[in-house]
Amino acid sequence: MTVVVEFPPGDPGTPPHRHFGPAFGYVLEGEMLFELEGEPERVIRAGEAFWEPGGDVIHYQDGNHRTDVPVRFLVTMMCLPDKPMLVLVDEKELEQRKNRRAPRPS
């Protein structure tokens, strides 16, 4: 499945979630704040690409890093039959896996 996602200025994006298959993306406009389990958060700017492996990895952030312009990105996700494309992660699981999250910037 391929979609264009847009978040308005300052929007934190989708809550922590996972995808059952890999996802590949490209930022079309603005800047995305991106964070995967085990990796530090980073900013992905227009013209840059990203990917995530899917499966058990938690995707913590995909929101708009800017407060003055929207962020738009194109993402292609590999689907598994009879599985949802995106599954939100609940607070209990986040707490259980907190040791897998990279240190947060201060």
Residue pairs with C-beta under 8 A, 6 or more apart in sequence:
1 76
1 77
1 79
1 85
2 74
2 75
2 76
2 77
3 74
3 75
4 28
4 72
4 73
4 74
4 75
5 62
5 72
5 73
5 74
5 75
6 70
6 71
6 72
7 13
7 63
7 64
7 70
7 71
8 64
8 70
9 64
9 66
9 67
9 68
9 69
9 70
10 64
10 66
10 67
11 63
11 64
11 71
12 61
12 63
12 64
13 32
13 33
13 61
13 62
13 63
13 64
14 59
14 62
14 63
14 86
15 88
15 89
16 58
16 59
16 60
16 88
16 89
16 94
17 58
17 59
17 86
17 87
17 88
17 89
18 54
18 55
18 56
18 57
18 58
18 59
18 86
18 87
18 89
19 52
19 54
19 59
19 77
19 85
19 86
19 87
20 54
20 55
20 79
20 80
20 83
20 84
20 85
20 87
21 54
21 55
21 77
21 78
21 79
21 80
22 51
22 52
22 53
22 54
22 77
22 78
23 51
23 52
23 54
23 75
23 76
23 77
23 78
24 49
24 50
24 51
24 75
24 76
24 77
25 49
25 50
25 51
25 73
25 74
25 75
25 76
26 48
26 49
26 50
26 73
26 74
26 75
27 44
27 45
27 46
27 47
27 48
27 49
27 50
27 71
27 72
27 73
28 46
28 72
28 73
28 74
29 46
29 69
29 70
29 71
29 72
30 45
30 46
30 64
30 65
30 66
30 69
30 70
30 71
30 72
31 43
31 44
31 45
31 46
31 64
31 65
31 66
31 71
32 43
32 44
32 50
32 62
32 63
32 64
32 65
32 71
32 73
33 41
33 42
33 43
33 61
33 62
33 63
33 64
33 65
34 41
34 42
34 43
34 44
34 50
34 61
34 62
35 41
35 42
35 59
35 60
35 61
35 102
36 52
36 57
36 58
36 59
36 60
37 57
37 58
37 59
37 60
37 97
37 100
37 101
38 57
38 100
38 101
38 102
39 102
40 102
40 103
40 105
41 60
41 61
41 102
41 104
41 105
43 65
44 50
44 73
52 59
54 77
54 78
58 89
58 93
58 94
58 97
58 100
58 101
60 101
63 71
64 70
64 71
65 71
77 85
79 85
